[in-house]
């Protein structure tokens, strides 16, 4: 008759060797100990790696600012990581502290609240962010703000004079040269630049070519062309 009180296989040997002072390797115990060790090390390593990494994350215009440097004249200088520049925007001078990697578009929109200039593709391909710098049309999403220290900048808000719309603004309105309106400011800024540029032909084909960097996803190109040619008759030569 089988003995119901028999020890599990291997237990007798373990007990015998234990009494004799010989340690027997137990794969099950080793595996459990190894898993526990790896879990502890993994959790500790993850915490140690994550805390300093997230602690280093910083953002442009973050609310938390570094202490401002003190200039010899006693006036507070730009905070750490920023540079002080002066821009003349729509005829008004502005002294600004900007991060070295901040593009001109973001400075205009977020620091000067000139939101007429739009962020479209952010790759210089759609023309929605077009502004004038020293009379030349540029894509402000591709240009670092610190590169324009001392420059004269015109945005769509600066086209009107003394409450009177610019001829291109009036023409866009009269010719219904917009639908959703998102690209309109960039379209108008490019249009003004080419109308002031004597090297651009006055025929429709030349105007289309010069405006090709401005995309209208609504497809209002025919009306935009009509508006530009109409405004040409109202604008004085630059």
C-alpha positions as CSV (number, residue, x, y, z in Angstrom):
1,X,0.0,0.0,0.0
2,X,1.4,3.4,-1.0
3,X,2.6,5.7,1.8
4,X,0.4,8.8,1.6
5,X,2.9,10.7,3.8
6,X,5.7,10.5,1.3
7,X,7.7,13.7,0.8
8,X,7.6,15.3,-2.7
9,X,10.4,14.2,-5.1
10,X,13.7,15.6,-4.1
11,X,12.7,16.8,-0.7
12,X,14.3,13.9,1.1
13,X,17.6,14.6,-0.7
14,X,17.4,18.3,0.2
15,X,16.7,17.5,3.8
16,X,19.5,15.0,3.9
17,X,22.0,17.3,2.3
18,X,20.9,20.1,4.6
19,X,21.6,18.0,7.6
20,X,25.0,17.2,6.2
21,X,25.8,20.9,5.5
22,X,25.7,20.6,1.7
23,X,23.7,23.4,-0.1
24,X,21.7,22.1,-3.1
25,X,20.8,24.6,-6.0
26,X,17.1,25.0,-6.3
27,X,16.1,26.3,-9.8
28,X,12.7,27.4,-8.7
29,X,13.9,29.5,-5.8
30,X,16.7,31.0,-8.0
31,X,14.2,31.9,-10.7
32,X,11.9,33.7,-8.2
33,X,14.8,35.5,-6.6
34,X,16.1,36.7,-10.0
35,X,12.7,38.0,-11.1
36,X,12.4,39.9,-7.9
37,X,15.8,41.4,-8.3
38,X,15.2,42.5,-11.9
39,X,11.9,44.1,-11.0
40,X,13.5,46.1,-8.2
41,X,16.4,47.2,-10.4
42,X,14.2,48.1,-13.3
43,X,11.8,50.2,-11.2
44,X,14.7,52.0,-9.6
45,X,16.5,52.6,-12.8
46,X,13.4,53.9,-14.6
47,X,12.7,56.4,-11.8
48,X,16.3,57.6,-11.8
49,X,16.4,58.0,-15.5
50,X,12.9,59.7,-15.9
51,X,13.1,62.3,-13.2
52,X,16.1,64.3,-14.5
53,X,15.0,63.8,-18.1
54,X,11.6,65.4,-17.5
55,X,13.2,68.0,-15.3
56,X,15.2,69.2,-18.2
57,X,12.3,69.8,-20.5
58,X,11.7,73.5,-21.3
59,X,9.4,75.4,-23.6
60,X,9.5,78.7,-25.3
61,X,7.4,81.2,-23.3
62,X,7.3,78.9,-20.3
63,X,5.7,80.6,-17.3
64,X,8.6,79.6,-15.1
65,X,11.4,82.1,-15.8
66,X,15.1,82.1,-14.8
67,X,16.2,85.1,-12.8
68,X,17.0,88.0,-15.0
69,X,20.6,89.1,-15.4
70,X,21.5,92.5,-14.0
71,X,23.1,94.9,-16.4
72,X,25.6,97.5,-15.3
73,X,23.0,100.3,-15.6
74,X,20.8,98.5,-13.2
75,X,18.1,97.6,-15.7
76,X,17.1,93.9,-15.8
77,X,18.5,92.1,-18.8
78,X,17.1,89.1,-20.7
79,X,16.5,85.9,-18.8
80,X,18.9,82.9,-19.2
81,X,18.6,81.5,-22.7
82,X,17.1,84.6,-24.2
83,X,18.4,87.5,-26.3
84,X,17.1,91.1,-26.4
85,X,16.2,92.4,-29.8
86,X,14.5,95.5,-31.2
87,X,11.9,95.3,-34.0
88,X,10.0,98.1,-35.7
89,X,6.7,96.5,-36.4
90,X,4.0,98.4,-38.4
91,X,5.9,101.6,-37.6
92,X,6.2,101.0,-33.8
93,X,9.4,100.0,-32.1
94,X,9.4,97.0,-29.8
95,X,12.1,95.8,-27.5
96,X,11.7,92.1,-26.8
97,X,13.5,89.2,-25.1
98,X,13.2,86.1,-27.2
99,X,14.6,82.6,-27.1
100,X,17.4,81.9,-29.6
101,X,15.2,79.3,-31.4
102,X,12.0,81.3,-31.6
103,X,10.8,82.1,-35.1
104,X,9.6,85.5,-36.1
105,X,6.0,84.2,-36.7
106,X,5.7,83.1,-33.1
107,X,7.1,86.4,-31.8
108,X,4.5,88.3,-33.8
109,X,1.6,86.2,-32.7
110,X,2.5,85.3,-29.1
111,X,4.5,88.3,-27.9
112,X,3.0,91.1,-29.9
113,X,-0.5,89.7,-30.3
114,X,-0.5,90.3,-34.1
115,X,-2.5,87.2,-35.0
116,X,-3.4,88.3,-38.5
117,X,-0.3,86.4,-39.7
118,X,-1.2,82.7,-39.8
119,X,0.7,79.6,-39.0
120,X,-0.1,77.2,-41.8
121,X,2.2,74.4,-42.9
122,X,5.1,75.6,-40.6
123,X,7.5,74.6,-43.5
124,X,7.5,77.7,-45.7
125,X,5.3,76.0,-48.3
126,X,1.9,77.5,-48.0
127,X,2.6,81.3,-47.7
128,X,0.0,81.9,-44.9
129,X,2.8,83.4,-42.7
130,X,4.0,85.9,-45.3
131,X,5.1,89.3,-44.0
132,X,7.3,92.1,-45.2
133,X,10.8,92.6,-43.7
134,X,12.5,95.8,-45.0
135,X,10.0,95.8,-47.9
136,X,10.7,92.2,-48.9
137,X,8.1,89.4,-48.6
138,X,9.4,86.5,-46.5
139,X,7.9,83.4,-44.8
140,X,8.1,84.3,-41.1
141,X,7.8,80.6,-40.0
142,X,11.3,79.9,-41.4
143,X,13.1,83.0,-40.0
144,X,14.6,83.2,-36.6
145,X,13.5,86.4,-34.7
146,X,17.1,87.1,-33.5
147,X,18.2,87.4,-37.1
148,X,15.9,90.5,-37.5
149,X,17.2,92.7,-34.8
150,X,16.7,96.3,-35.9
151,X,14.6,95.3,-39.0
152,X,11.4,97.0,-40.1
153,X,8.5,94.6,-40.3
154,X,5.0,95.0,-41.8
155,X,2.2,92.6,-41.1
156,X,-1.3,92.5,-42.5
157,X,-2.4,94.7,-39.6
158,X,0.0,97.4,-40.9
159,X,-1.5,97.7,-44.4
160,X,-4.2,100.1,-43.5
161,X,-3.4,103.8,-42.9
162,X,-5.3,106.1,-40.7
163,X,-8.4,103.9,-40.7
164,X,-8.4,103.5,-44.5
165,X,-8.0,100.0,-46.0
166,X,-5.1,99.4,-48.3
167,X,-6.2,99.1,-52.0
168,X,-5.4,95.3,-51.9
169,X,-7.6,94.9,-48.9
170,X,-10.4,96.7,-50.6
171,X,-10.0,94.8,-53.8
172,X,-10.0,91.4,-52.0
173,X,-13.3,92.5,-50.4
174,X,-14.9,93.7,-53.6
175,X,-13.8,90.6,-55.7
176,X,-14.7,88.1,-53.0
177,X,-11.1,86.8,-53.1
178,X,-11.4,84.6,-50.1
179,X,-13.6,81.8,-48.7
180,X,-12.4,80.5,-45.4
181,X,-10.0,83.4,-45.1
182,X,-7.2,81.6,-43.5
183,X,-4.7,82.2,-46.3
184,X,-6.0,85.7,-47.1
185,X,-3.5,87.7,-45.0
186,X,-0.5,85.9,-46.6
187,X,-2.1,86.3,-50.1
188,X,-2.5,90.1,-49.6
189,X,1.1,90.5,-48.2
190,X,2.6,88.7,-51.2
191,X,0.3,90.6,-53.6
192,X,1.4,94.0,-52.2
193,X,5.0,93.0,-52.6
194,X,4.7,92.0,-56.2
195,X,2.7,95.1,-57.0
196,X,5.6,97.1,-55.6
197,X,8.2,95.1,-57.5
198,X,8.9,96.5,-61.0
199,X,10.6,93.3,-62.0
200,X,7.3,91.3,-61.9
201,X,5.3,91.6,-65.1
202,X,1.8,93.1,-65.1
203,X,0.2,90.3,-67.2
204,X,-1.9,87.6,-65.6
205,X,0.7,84.8,-66.2
206,X,3.4,86.8,-64.4
207,X,1.2,87.5,-61.5
208,X,0.1,83.9,-61.2
209,X,3.8,82.8,-61.2
210,X,4.7,85.4,-58.6
211,X,1.8,84.3,-56.4
212,X,2.5,80.5,-56.8
213,X,4.1,80.3,-53.3
214,X,0.7,81.1,-51.7
215,X,-1.7,78.2,-51.5
216,X,-5.5,78.7,-51.3
217,X,-7.0,75.4,-50.3
218,X,-10.5,76.8,-51.1
219,X,-9.4,77.4,-54.7
220,X,-10.2,81.1,-55.0
221,X,-7.3,81.8,-57.3
222,X,-9.4,83.3,-60.1
223,X,-10.8,85.9,-57.7
224,X,-7.5,86.5,-56.1
225,X,-6.0,87.3,-59.5
226,X,-8.8,89.7,-60.3
227,X,-8.4,91.5,-57.0
228,X,-4.6,92.0,-57.6
229,X,-5.1,93.4,-61.0
230,X,-7.9,95.7,-59.7
231,X,-5.7,96.9,-56.9
232,X,-2.9,97.7,-59.3
233,X,-4.9,100.5,-60.8
234,X,-5.4,102.1,-57.4
235,X,-1.9,101.8,-56.0
236,X,0.7,104.5,-56.4
237,X,4.0,103.4,-57.8
238,X,6.4,102.5,-54.9
